[in-house]
Amino acid sequence: IPAQLAQKLARQIDADSAAIMRALTSKELAAEVGFDSVTLFSMFIPDSYEFYWTVTPEEFVKRMKREYDRFWTPERDAERKRSGLSRLEVMTLASIVYEETRKTDEMPRIAGVYVNRLRKGIPLQADPTVKYAMQDFGLRRILYKHLKYPSPYNTYINRGLPPSPICMPGKNAIDAVLGFEQHDYIFFCARPTFDGYHNFARTLREHNANARAYSAELNRRKIK
């Protein structure tokens, strides 16, 4: 995340990416705004912001903290308590939801699956966390060998949420976590129609049938 953000910012403000990276990874600056260098990126909420192009990287980070505080209204904080998640956990879960789907109307249902798994103590088993752990974002198919990759971000081998977000989620994903759908699904799998939506399941048997159908379509399309 830091490198990607630094590159984007370097095209917008009068600072090079190396200077921006120093600010984004500074333990002192992170502490000054109430975070640490791992969790700092849970503070960045994508939106359109106006800056003078001469803004320094340090001023940018402090401005983002003000925007973060503005985002967390009393209403959003009250809604957050429904899930039992901290702000960091909301942002982390939202980043997973955002990577799982770009379908805003489906995000609350996917968020509900993960909230159910967290409450039941079931590993999240979120494929995007494996890609993030491996830093291989081009993986189109997660194989069994990938699931064992050792990393605190791999939710197949670690219970609970990863230490920090795996991307900067859109507001739609954050609000989907806050307004997660209450249901009894604990599995979901991409539809074999490849329309961006998912099939949801309450039982492993039902989920395995969905997964087999999707896997067969991957094979048919020769996606490896």
Order of alpha helices (4+ residues) and beta strands (2+ residues): alpha-alpha-alpha-alpha-alpha-alpha-alpha-alpha-alpha-alpha-beta-beta-alpha
